[in-house]
Amino acid sequence: MGDGANMRSAILAGGAASRYGGRAKGLERVGGERIIDLLVGRLKAATGDPPTLIANAEDAGTWVPGLVVVADPRPDCGSLGGLYAAVTAGEGPVLVVAWDMPFVPIKLLEALIAGAADYDVFLPESPGRRGMEPLCGIYGPACAGPMAARLDDEDYQAIGFHDAVRVGRLPLDIVRTFGDPEDLFFNVNTPEDLTRAEELWRERESSR
């Protein structure tokens, strides 16, 4: 896939946030900072460059001044549409994080970059139903064709194209060295989730 020195990054800010009343959930604050700002800082620290923002909202260009904004070329296609947009937005591999994940740490992002070289997709393992977290991972250019084929078939599963590419995983025991995976990949989908995220942030601060 290439080395970390050439790694792009992207924040996925797609979707209508229907469970969040249509509001832009990545602009909500956790620990006093907007989730999007937290992620911009971490992705820049991990790759050396600011991320691209994958977003369809008309005002997305005002969210973080200076970020390049790319709209989904295949809108309304769920997470896979956003991943496809990230892969096709530039050259080489791309480190992708969904914009509603406030607790993804820099060291986990660095571990993904370090392990991705021999794969087209490199994802952290998680205890969830998929066994991996597709919205926090690295995608190489070889993914574009298989992703497009699944989109053509209206198969919008984020991992539906994996049978056509080389998939690697960051083992769960390594992921756990960065924290509880339930917290690392916690995503803010509802106002209740935001309340829980604030609680998690306070717990983390008090344990430091």
C-alpha positions in Angstrom: 0.0 0.0 0.0 3.0 2.3 0.4 4.7 3.8 3.5 3.3 6.2 6.1 5.2 9.1 4.7 2.8 9.2 1.8 -0.4 8.7 3.9 -3.3 11.1 3.3 -6.1 11.3 5.8 -9.8 12.1 5.6 -12.7 12.8 8.0 -16.0 11.3 6.9 -18.8 13.7 7.6 -21.5 12.2 5.5 -25.0 11.2 6.3 -28.1 13.1 7.3 -27.6 12.4 11.0 -31.3 11.5 11.2 -30.9 10.2 14.7 -29.4 13.5 15.7 -32.3 15.6 14.4 -30.4 16.4 11.2 -27.7 18.4 13.1 -24.1 18.2 12.2 -23.0 15.8 15.0 -19.2 16.3 14.4 -19.6 20.0 15.4 -20.8 19.0 18.9 -18.4 19.4 21.7 -16.8 16.8 24.0 -14.6 18.1 26.8 -15.1 21.6 25.5 -13.8 20.9 22.0 -15.7 20.2 18.8 -15.3 16.5 17.8 -14.2 17.6 14.3 -11.4 19.8 15.7 -10.2 16.9 17.9 -9.9 14.6 14.9 -8.3 17.3 12.7 -5.5 17.6 15.3 -5.0 13.9 15.7 -4.9 13.1 12.0 -2.5 15.9 11.3 -0.3 14.7 14.1 -0.4 11.1 12.7 0.2 12.0 9.0 1.9 15.4 9.1 -0.8 17.0 6.9 -4.3 18.3 7.5 -7.1 15.8 6.5 -9.5 16.2 3.7 -13.1 16.6 4.8 -15.6 14.3 3.0 -18.9 16.2 3.3 -22.0 17.0 1.3 -23.4 19.8 3.5 -23.5 23.2 1.7 -21.8 24.9 4.6 -19.0 22.3 5.2 -16.4 24.7 3.9 -17.0 26.9 6.9 -16.6 24.2 9.6 -12.8 24.2 9.7 -11.2 27.0 7.6 -8.4 25.7 5.4 -9.5 22.1 5.0 -10.2 20.8 1.5 -13.8 19.7 1.3 -14.8 16.9 -1.1 -18.4 15.9 -1.7 -19.4 12.3 -2.2 -19.3 11.5 -5.9 -21.9 8.8 -5.1 -24.1 10.5 -2.5 -26.8 8.7 -0.4 -24.8 5.4 -0.5 -24.1 5.2 3.2 -20.6 4.7 4.7 -19.3 2.9 1.6 -20.1 6.1 -0.4 -18.0 8.1 2.0 -15.1 5.6 1.9 -15.2 5.6 -1.9 -15.0 9.4 -1.8 -12.0 9.4 0.5 -10.2 6.8 -1.6 -10.8 8.7 -4.9 -10.1 12.2 -3.5 -6.3 11.9 -4.0 -3.4 9.7 -4.7 -2.2 6.8 -2.6 -3.6 5.3 0.6 -5.8 7.3 2.9 -6.4 7.0 6.7 -10.1 7.5 7.4 -12.0 8.3 10.6 -15.7 9.0 10.9 -16.4 12.4 12.4 -18.5 11.2 15.3 -15.6 9.3 17.0 -14.2 11.6 19.7 -11.9 9.1 21.4 -9.7 7.7 18.6 -6.1 8.3 19.8 -3.1 9.4 17.9 -1.1 6.3 18.9 -3.8 4.0 17.4 -3.7 6.0 14.1 0.1 5.6 14.1 -0.2 1.9 14.7 -2.6 1.6 11.7 -0.1 3.5 9.5 2.8 1.3 10.6 1.0 -1.9 9.8 -0.8 -1.1 6.6 2.0 -1.6 4.0 1.1 -5.1 2.8 -2.6 -4.6 2.5 -5.3 -2.7 0.5 -7.4 -2.3 3.6 -6.0 -2.2 7.2 -8.5 -2.0 10.1 -8.4 -2.3 13.8 -10.2 -5.3 15.3 -13.1 -4.6 17.6 -15.5 -6.6 19.8 -18.4 -5.4 17.6 -20.6 -7.5 15.3 -18.2 -7.1 12.3 -15.1 -7.9 14.4 -13.4 -4.8 13.0 -14.0 -1.1 12.7 -14.3 0.0 9.1 -14.7 3.7 9.9 -11.3 4.0 11.5 -8.8 2.5 9.1 -6.6 2.7 6.0 -7.8 2.2 2.4 -5.5 1.9 -0.6 -6.2 2.9 -4.2 -6.9 -0.8 -5.1 -10.2 -0.4 -3.2 -11.7 2.0 -5.7 -12.8 -0.5 -8.3 -14.3 -3.1 -6.0 -16.0 -0.3 -4.0 -17.5 1.2 -7.2 -18.7 -2.3 -8.3 -20.6 -2.7 -4.9 -22.1 0.8 -5.2 -23.3 -0.1 -8.7 -24.9 -3.2 -7.2 -26.5 -1.0 -4.5 -24.6 -3.0 -1.9 -23.7 -0.3 0.6 -22.1 -2.5 3.3 -18.8 -0.9 4.5 -17.0 -4.3 4.3 -18.9 -5.7 1.3 -16.0 -5.3 -1.1 -13.4 -7.0 1.2 -13.5 -10.3 -0.8 -11.9 -8.4 -3.7 -8.9 -6.8 -1.9 -6.2 -7.7 0.6 -7.5 -7.1 4.1 -5.3 -6.8 7.2 -6.2 -6.3 10.8 -4.6 -4.7 13.7 -5.1 -7.4 16.4 -7.5 -6.8 19.2 -4.8 -7.3 21.9 -2.8 -4.5 20.4 -5.9 -2.3 20.0 -6.6 -2.8 23.7 -3.2 -1.3 24.6 -4.6 2.1 23.5 -7.8 1.7 25.6 -11.1 -0.1 25.8 -12.2 -0.6 22.2 -15.8 0.2 23.3 -14.5 3.7 24.2 -12.0 4.1 21.4 -14.6 3.6 18.7 -17.5 5.1 20.6 -19.5 7.2 18.1 -22.0 10.0 18.8 -25.1 9.1 17.0 -27.7 10.6 19.3 -28.0 13.3 22.0 -27.8 10.5 24.6 -24.5 9.4 23.1 -23.2 12.9 23.4 -24.1 12.9 27.1 -22.3 9.5 27.5 -19.2 10.9 25.6 -19.0 13.8 28.0 -19.1 11.3 30.9 -16.4 9.2 29.3 -14.2 12.3 28.8 -14.6 13.3 32.5 -13.7 9.7 33.6 -10.6 9.8 31.4 -9.5 13.2 32.8 -10.1 12.2 36.4 -8.0 9.0 35.9 -5.0 10.9 34.5 
